[in-house]
């Protein structure tokens, strides 16, 4: 189950209110928020790496096709 940005921001606001949540729960929620943000960053880095890998593969395939085209024409 995921929280939308507005729900997450409401939860963050509630966590900042004194006496709404026990201190231990606030600690756990803040850690989870940090873990989720770290995971999002890792996912974005991995997406970027995969996109770069596919760009390299595409360029290699283009070069191979160009070589085959030249050899067929020769």
BAPABA-280434 format. One record per residue: residue number from 1; x negated, y negated, z negated of N, C-alpha, C in turn. Coordinates in Angstrom, 2 decimals, decimal comma. Layout:
N
node num = NUM	nX = X	nY = Y	nZ = Z	caX = X	caY = Y	caZ = Z	cX = X	cY = Y	cZ = Z
...
! end
This chain:
74
node num = 1	nX = -0,85	nY = 1,17	nZ = 0,00	caX = 0,00	caY = 0,00	caZ = 0,00	cX = -0,90	cY = -1,23	cZ = 0,00
node num = 2	nX = -0,69	nY = -2,12	nZ = 0,92	caX = -1,52	caY = -3,32	caZ = 1,00	cX = -0,71	cY = -4,55	cZ = 0,60
node num = 3	nX = -1,42	nY = -5,53	nZ = 0,10	caX = -0,77	caY = -6,78	caZ = -0,27	cX = -0,97	cY = -7,80	cZ = 0,83
node num = 4	nX = 0,08	nY = -8,56	nZ = 1,12	caX = -0,09	caY = -9,64	caZ = 2,08	cX = -0,90	cY = -10,73	cZ = 1,41
node num = 5	nX = -1,40	nY = -11,66	nZ = 2,22	caX = -2,22	caY = -12,74	caZ = 1,67	cX = -1,48	cY = -13,55	cZ = 0,62
node num = 6	nX = -0,18	nY = -13,82	nZ = 0,83	caX = 0,57	caY = -14,61	caZ = -0,15	cX = 0,75	cY = -13,84	cZ = -1,44
node num = 7	nX = 1,00	nY = -12,52	nZ = -1,34	caX = 1,12	caY = -11,72	caZ = -2,56	cX = -0,20	cY = -11,66	cZ = -3,29
node num = 8	nX = -1,29	nY = -11,49	nZ = -2,55	caX = -2,61	caY = -11,44	caZ = -3,17	cX = -2,93	cY = -12,76	cZ = -3,84
node num = 9	nX = -2,58	nY = -13,87	nZ = -3,20	caX = -2,86	caY = -15,17	caZ = -3,80	cX = -1,99	cY = -15,41	cZ = -5,02
node num = 10	nX = -0,72	nY = -14,93	nZ = -4,99	caX = 0,14	caY = -15,03	caZ = -6,17	cX = -0,43	cY = -14,22	cZ = -7,32
node num = 11	nX = -0,95	nY = -13,03	nZ = -7,02	caX = -1,56	caY = -12,20	caZ = -8,05	cX = -2,80	cY = -12,88	cZ = -8,62
node num = 12	nX = -3,60	nY = -13,48	nZ = -7,75	caX = -4,78	caY = -14,20	caZ = -8,21	cX = -4,38	cY = -15,35	cZ = -9,12
node num = 13	nX = -3,33	nY = -16,07	nZ = -8,76	caX = -2,84	caY = -17,16	caZ = -9,61	cX = -2,37	cY = -16,63	cZ = -10,96
node num = 14	nX = -1,65	nY = -15,51	nZ = -10,95	caX = -1,19	caY = -14,92	caZ = -12,21	cX = -2,36	cY = -14,47	cZ = -13,08
node num = 15	nX = -3,40	nY = -13,95	nZ = -12,44	caX = -4,56	caY = -13,49	caZ = -13,20	cX = -5,24	cY = -14,65	cZ = -13,91
node num = 16	nX = -5,12	nY = -15,86	nZ = -13,36	caX = -5,75	caY = -17,03	caZ = -13,97	cX = -4,93	cY = -17,62	cZ = -15,12
node num = 17	nX = -3,67	nY = -17,19	nZ = -15,23	caX = -2,82	caY = -17,68	caZ = -16,32	cX = -3,18	cY = -16,95	cZ = -17,61
node num = 18	nX = -3,38	nY = -17,71	nZ = -18,67	caX = -3,71	caY = -17,03	caZ = -19,94	cX = -2,52	cY = -16,24	cZ = -20,46
node num = 19	nX = -2,79	nY = -15,12	nZ = -21,05	caX = -1,80	caY = -14,28	caZ = -21,74	cX = -0,78	cY = -13,62	cZ = -20,82
node num = 20	nX = -0,99	nY = -13,63	nZ = -19,51	caX = -0,05	caY = -12,93	caZ = -18,62	cX = -0,46	cY = -11,47	cZ = -18,54
node num = 21	nX = -1,75	nY = -11,22	nZ = -18,33	caX = -2,28	caY = -9,87	caZ = -18,27	cX = -3,31	cY = -9,68	cZ = -19,38
node num = 22	nX = -3,43	nY = -8,48	nZ = -19,88	caX = -4,50	caY = -8,21	caZ = -20,84	cX = -5,86	cY = -8,44	cZ = -20,16
node num = 23	nX = -6,84	nY = -8,82	nZ = -20,96	caX = -8,17	caY = -9,15	caZ = -20,43	cX = -8,78	cY = -7,98	cZ = -19,64
node num = 24	nX = -8,56	nY = -6,76	nZ = -20,12	caX = -9,11	caY = -5,59	caZ = -19,44	cX = -8,50	cY = -5,41	cZ = -18,05
node num = 25	nX = -7,21	nY = -5,68	nZ = -17,95	caX = -6,54	caY = -5,56	caZ = -16,65	cX = -7,03	cY = -6,63	cZ = -15,69
node num = 26	nX = -7,22	nY = -7,84	nZ = -16,19	caX = -7,75	caY = -8,93	caZ = -15,34	cX = -9,13	cY = -8,55	cZ = -14,84
node num = 27	nX = -9,95	nY = -7,96	nZ = -15,71	caX = -11,29	caY = -7,53	caZ = -15,31	cX = -11,19	cY = -6,49	cZ = -14,19
node num = 28	nX = -10,31	nY = -5,51	nZ = -14,36	caX = -10,14	caY = -4,48	caZ = -13,33	cX = -9,63	cY = -5,07	cZ = -12,02
node num = 29	nX = -8,66	nY = -5,97	nZ = -12,11	caX = -8,12	caY = -6,59	caZ = -10,89	cX = -9,16	cY = -7,41	cZ = -10,16
node num = 30	nX = -9,99	nY = -8,13	nZ = -10,92	caX = -11,04	caY = -8,93	caZ = -10,28	cX = -12,07	cY = -8,02	cZ = -9,61
node num = 31	nX = -12,40	nY = -6,90	nZ = -10,26	caX = -13,34	caY = -5,96	caZ = -9,66	cX = -12,76	cY = -5,36	cZ = -8,38
node num = 32	nX = -11,49	nY = -5,02	nZ = -8,42	caX = -10,85	caY = -4,46	caZ = -7,23	cX = -10,79	cY = -5,48	cZ = -6,10
node num = 33	nX = -10,53	nY = -6,72	nZ = -6,44	caX = -10,51	caY = -7,78	caZ = -5,43	cX = -11,90	cY = -7,91	cZ = -4,79
node num = 34	nX = -12,93	nY = -7,85	nZ = -5,62	caX = -14,31	caY = -7,93	caZ = -5,11	cX = -14,62	cY = -6,72	cZ = -4,23
node num = 35	nX = -14,20	nY = -5,53	nZ = -4,67	caX = -14,44	caY = -4,32	caZ = -3,89	cX = -13,72	cY = -4,37	cZ = -2,54
node num = 36	nX = -12,50	nY = -4,87	nZ = -2,55	caX = -11,74	caY = -4,98	caZ = -1,30	cX = -12,42	cY = -5,97	cZ = -0,35
node num = 37	nX = -12,88	nY = -7,09	nZ = -0,89	caX = -13,58	caY = -8,07	caZ = -0,04	cX = -14,87	cY = -7,50	cZ = 0,52
node num = 38	nX = -15,61	nY = -6,75	nZ = -0,29	caX = -16,83	caY = -6,11	caZ = 0,19	cX = -16,52	cY = -5,11	cZ = 1,30
node num = 39	nX = -15,46	nY = -4,34	nZ = 1,12	caX = -15,07	caY = -3,36	caZ = 2,13	cX = -14,66	cY = -4,06	cZ = 3,43
node num = 40	nX = -13,93	nY = -5,17	nZ = 3,31	caX = -13,54	caY = -5,93	caZ = 4,51	cX = -14,77	cY = -6,43	cZ = 5,26
node num = 41	nX = -15,78	nY = -6,91	nZ = 4,52	caX = -17,01	caY = -7,38	caZ = 5,16	cX = -17,72	cY = -6,24	cZ = 5,87
node num = 42	nX = -17,80	nY = -5,08	nZ = 5,23	caX = -18,44	caY = -3,91	caZ = 5,85	cX = -17,70	cY = -3,49	cZ = 7,11
node num = 43	nX = -16,38	nY = -3,52	nZ = 7,06	caX = -15,58	caY = -3,15	caZ = 8,23	cX = -15,85	cY = -4,11	cZ = 9,38
node num = 44	nX = -15,90	nY = -5,41	nZ = 9,08	caX = -16,17	caY = -6,40	caZ = 10,14	cX = -17,56	cY = -6,21	cZ = 10,74
node num = 45	nX = -18,55	nY = -5,91	nZ = 9,90	caX = -19,91	caY = -5,66	caZ = 10,40	cX = -19,93	cY = -4,42	cZ = 11,29
node num = 46	nX = -19,22	nY = -3,38	nZ = 10,86	caX = -19,19	caY = -2,15	caZ = 11,64	cX = -18,46	cY = -2,37	cZ = 12,97
node num = 47	nX = -17,38	nY = -3,13	nZ = 12,95	caX = -16,67	caY = -3,45	caZ = 14,20	cX = -17,60	cY = -4,18	cZ = 15,16
node num = 48	nX = -18,36	nY = -5,12	nZ = 14,64	caX = -19,30	caY = -5,87	caZ = 15,47	cX = -20,37	cY = -4,94	cZ = 16,04
node num = 49	nX = -20,88	nY = -4,04	nZ = 15,21	caX = -21,91	caY = -3,10	caZ = 15,67	cX = -21,36	cY = -2,20	cZ = 16,77
node num = 50	nX = -20,14	nY = -1,71	nZ = 16,60	caX = -19,52	caY = -0,84	caZ = 17,61	cX = -19,30	cY = -1,61	cZ = 18,91
node num = 51	nX = -18,84	nY = -2,85	nZ = 18,81	caX = -18,64	caY = -3,67	caZ = 20,01	cX = -19,97	cY = -3,88	cZ = 20,74
node num = 52	nX = -21,04	nY = -4,13	nZ = 20,00	caX = -22,35	caY = -4,30	caZ = 20,61	cX = -22,82	cY = -3,01	cZ = 21,27
node num = 53	nX = -22,62	nY = -1,88	nZ = 20,59	caX = -23,00	caY = -0,59	caZ = 21,16	cX = -22,28	cY = -0,33	cZ = 22,48
node num = 54	nX = -20,99	nY = -0,62	nZ = 22,50	caX = -20,24	caY = -0,41	caZ = 23,74	cX = -20,70	cY = -1,36	cZ = 24,85
node num = 55	nX = -21,09	nY = -2,56	nZ = 24,50	caX = -21,61	caY = -3,50	caZ = 25,50	cX = -22,91	cY = -2,94	cZ = 26,10
node num = 56	nX = -23,75	nY = -2,37	nZ = 25,26	caX = -25,00	caY = -1,77	caZ = 25,75	cX = -24,70	cY = -0,58	cZ = 26,64
node num = 57	nX = -23,77	nY = 0,29	nZ = 26,21	caX = -23,38	caY = 1,45	caZ = 27,03	cX = -22,85	cY = 1,01	cZ = 28,39
node num = 58	nX = -22,02	nY = -0,03	nZ = 28,37	caX = -21,44	caY = -0,54	caZ = 29,60	cX = -22,54	cY = -1,03	cZ = 30,55
node num = 59	nX = -23,51	nY = -1,75	nZ = 30,00	caX = -24,62	caY = -2,27	caZ = 30,82	cX = -25,44	cY = -1,12	cZ = 31,39
node num = 60	nX = -25,69	nY = -0,10	nZ = 30,57	caX = -26,46	caY = 1,06	caZ = 31,06	cX = -25,71	cY = 1,77	cZ = 32,18
node num = 61	nX = -24,41	nY = 1,93	nZ = 32,03	caX = -23,61	caY = 2,58	caZ = 33,08	cX = -23,62	cY = 1,74	cZ = 34,35
node num = 62	nX = -23,52	nY = 0,41	nZ = 34,21	caX = -23,59	caY = -0,47	caZ = 35,38	cX = -24,92	cY = -0,30	cZ = 36,12
node num = 63	nX = -26,01	nY = -0,19	nZ = 35,36	caX = -27,33	caY = -0,01	caZ = 35,98	cX = -27,43	cY = 1,34	cZ = 36,69
node num = 64	nX = -26,89	nY = 2,37	nZ = 36,06	caX = -26,91	caY = 3,69	caZ = 36,69	cX = -26,10	cY = 3,68	cZ = 37,97
node num = 65	nX = -24,93	nY = 3,07	nZ = 37,93	caX = -24,10	caY = 3,00	caZ = 39,13	cX = -24,78	cY = 2,20	cZ = 40,24
node num = 66	nX = -25,43	nY = 1,13	nZ = 39,86	caX = -26,15	caY = 0,32	caZ = 40,86	cX = -27,28	cY = 1,13	cZ = 41,48
node num = 67	nX = -28,02	nY = 1,90	nZ = 40,65	caX = -29,09	caY = 2,76	caZ = 41,17	cX = -28,55	cY = 3,80	cZ = 42,12
node num = 68	nX = -27,42	nY = 4,42	nZ = 41,76	caX = -26,80	caY = 5,44	caZ = 42,62	cX = -26,35	cY = 4,79	cZ = 43,92
node num = 69	nX = -25,78	nY = 3,63	nZ = 43,86	caX = -25,31	caY = 2,92	caZ = 45,05	cX = -26,50	cY = 2,64	cZ = 45,99
node num = 70	nX = -27,60	nY = 2,17	nZ = 45,42	caX = -28,79	caY = 1,85	caZ = 46,24	cX = -29,34	cY = 3,12	cZ = 46,87
node num = 71	nX = -29,39	nY = 4,21	nZ = 46,11	caX = -29,94	caY = 5,46	caZ = 46,66	cX = -29,04	cY = 6,04	cZ = 47,73
node num = 72	nX = -27,73	nY = 5,86	nZ = 47,59	caX = -26,80	caY = 6,37	caZ = 48,63	cX = -26,95	cY = 5,54	cZ = 49,91
node num = 73	nX = -27,15	nY = 4,23	nZ = 49,76	caX = -27,27	caY = 3,38	caZ = 50,93	cX = -28,60	cY = 3,59	cZ = 51,65
node num = 74	nX = -29,59	nY = 4,10	nZ = 50,95	caX = -30,92	caY = 4,27	caZ = 51,56	cX = -31,02	cY = 5,46	cZ = 52,47
! end
